[in-house]
Amino acid sequence: MPISIARVPTERPARYLKQLIAHLGHKATTTMTGTARGTVTTGAGSCALTATPLGLRLVATAADEESLARIQDVVARHLVRFAAQEELIVEWAAPVAGGDLEPVSPLVDEYLLNHCTPADEVLHDLATSTREGAPRSAGMQVAHDEGVLLTMLTKLVGARFAVEVGTFTGYSTLCIARGLAADGRVLTCDTSEEWTALAHPAWEQAGVADRIDLKLAPAIETLRALPADAVIDIAFIDADKEGYRAYYEEIVRRLRPGGLVVLDNVFLGGRVLDPAYQEADHVAMRELNDFIAGDERVESVMLPVRDGVTLARRR
Ligand SMILES: C[S@@+](CC[C@H](N)C(=O)[O-])C[C@H]1O[C@@H](n2cnc3c(N)ncnc32)[C@H](O)[C@@H]1O
């Protein structure tokens, strides 16, 4: 499903946004959130409009390129008319499909990776042994900057009990274990004996093996078996996407106030933005993202870190 973006420089973004939403409200479905965001949906497709300090940002989506051109035209024509004295220029970027979106460009990714606390020898060796021991699956490992983020978040919440869903070869587990308070523990869940076998030497070498409890079983069973009054300080969910919602529920109900759930891959490579992707994991992730945004038990923020990371903090 094609998506196209236009950035329209203007000094009156909120005014034109309000005018456009009010005017098109008579012939299309419109919504307005506060004074800076609105949407227009017509039979052709929809367009989200955001007033920013630099102007208006438009994101148009439609089922095909012909319909995209129609919704683009409706929005652009009205904007240009409302801003007659300014001579607005609406230039749409070439359409992309949701699955091709790169939330952060590879160039920026590289820069980020080179400007965080570097990997030490243990992490470096674990990345190498993962590439050699599980070559086809090594891409599942968190990138190093995300690992640093996990260590930092674990320290920031002063975690004594952490839970991880999705151990793989133990890189993220090690990052969490390193952030724990002196007497802290991390329970990590996976089903693969083969992959997790690669983790043990690294955990030993890093001197954190005694803080890590690896449970080899379907994660939902492990989580449900936790005492109802267990107190989780931080959790990292990075496993089968269809299971996320159930993991989230088991974790949130045990999360202490101020505790954090960290969810990985919430963009699914951009596919969550594109309704054309309707496989079970796309639908599940889209629904979960919507659910968390409205979940009153937590305050949440979605970060464009790698493939998208949501932080949900228990109120
Ligand atoms: C993306 S990888 C985790 C990567 C890991 N966090 C890291 O940084 O190296 C996903 C892991 O989830 C595990 N997994 C998938 N479904 C699972 C389930 N139902 N229960 C427990 N683990 C599961 C897989 O075996 C795999 O190791």
The ligand as an ORCA input file, in Angstrom:
! r2SCAN-3c Opt
* xyz 0 1
  C      14.452    -12.139     18.356
  S      15.035    -13.522     19.205
  C      15.590    -12.835     20.714
  C      16.851    -12.055     20.567
  C      17.519    -11.734     21.866
  N      16.716    -10.828     22.639
  C      18.888    -11.165     21.605
  O      19.092     -9.959     21.727
  O      19.778    -11.913     21.232
  C      13.562    -14.363     19.608
  C      13.716    -15.567     20.499
  O      12.417    -15.894     20.987
  C      12.350    -17.291     21.132
  N      10.931    -17.678     21.139
  C      10.074    -17.696     20.093
  N       8.864    -18.105     20.497
  C       8.964    -18.346     21.823
  C       8.050    -18.789     22.810
  N       6.768    -19.064     22.515
  N       8.492    -18.934     24.074
  C       9.770    -18.643     24.398
  N      10.664    -18.213     23.504
  C      10.274    -18.070     22.236
  C      13.141    -17.834     19.948
  O      13.583    -19.152     20.233
  C      14.268    -16.814     19.822
  O      15.427    -17.243     20.472
*
